[in-house]
Amino acid sequence: MAKEFLQTETAGANGWTVWAVTGRIDTVTSEEAYKMGEDIVRRNAKTVLDMSDMDYLSSAGLRVLLRLKKLAKKDGKEFTISGPSGIVKSVLEDSGMDSLFDIRASLDELD
Amino acid sequence: MAQDKPEGTWKCYNAAMDRYEEICSNVLEEAEAAGMPQKQQLRLELGLEEILVNIISYAYDEGGKVWVRTSVADNLFCLEFADHGKPFDPLQKDLRHDDNLPLEEREPGGFGIFLVKKYFHAVEYKYEEIAGAMANHLSLWLSLQ
């Protein structure tokens, strides 16, 4: 079962660093995702996780988001989310996790 | 919660992470064969991941088996798990974080079960004899549509 999982780091608008994940953050990929997210958050003042090409997020993924949010807060950094849709958006909303993030509909909304 | 449950066939695996993707793949193939649309398969996968990882991680101190069975009745897909580990009902508590707690103090461990309860038509836990010993028996029903 080769599920897609790709991560990239690029420079976004207004000083944001864009961490784009394609595919899924789940039990299988969560450690790898956390490692990359942690590295990016530590090195940058403002990080946005671009979820627009994600199609699955489980509780293992929610734990990654929560850990990174705590890390960012502790270090006085910004960490937010952009572009979730489908079940990824549902999981964020139904878990209440959306309340912790100022979620942007797309990367165009970064200021 | 008396749902119809036609006898499917239990498949037995080692309860270990190196079997995780194979088990998921088998269950999702059975859901696909039952005509479950992609959107529902993602919800099924949430339940599958949550329960399976729980069993693999916590049911046994020194390794053991997990039994998985699927069936279809009345437009519902039924996914069942059994293990011979410590008696544990994952449905017992709503472990979701308390919205009133500050971020640092939230316990993220319960998100999964909360989502399973929300997305599935019904869930049921029994402690009963399966495969020759007392077993945690968890059944989850998901709409096929």
Chai-1 contact restraints between the chains, C-beta under 6 A:
chainA,res_idxA,chainB,res_idxB,connection_type,confidence,min_distance_angstrom,max_distance_angstrom,comment,restraint_id
A,M1,B,E21,contact,1.0,0.0,6.0,A-B,restraint_1
A,M1,B,S25,contact,1.0,0.0,6.0,A-B,restraint_2
A,T27,B,E49,contact,1.0,0.0,6.0,A-B,restraint_3
A,T27,B,V53,contact,1.0,0.0,6.0,A-B,restraint_4
A,Y56,B,L42,contact,1.0,0.0,6.0,A-B,restraint_5
A,S58,B,L46,contact,1.0,0.0,6.0,A-B,restraint_6
A,S58,B,E49,contact,1.0,0.0,6.0,A-B,restraint_7
A,S59,B,F111,contact,1.0,0.0,6.0,A-B,restraint_8
A,S59,B,G112,contact,1.0,0.0,6.0,A-B,restraint_9
A,L62,B,F111,contact,1.0,0.0,6.0,A-B,restraint_10
A,R63,B,P108,contact,1.0,0.0,6.0,A-B,restraint_11
A,L66,B,P108,contact,1.0,0.0,6.0,A-B,restraint_12
A,I87,B,L42,contact,1.0,0.0,6.0,A-B,restraint_13
A,D94,B,K118,contact,1.0,0.0,6.0,A-B,restraint_14
A,S95,B,F111,contact,1.0,0.0,6.0,A-B,restraint_15
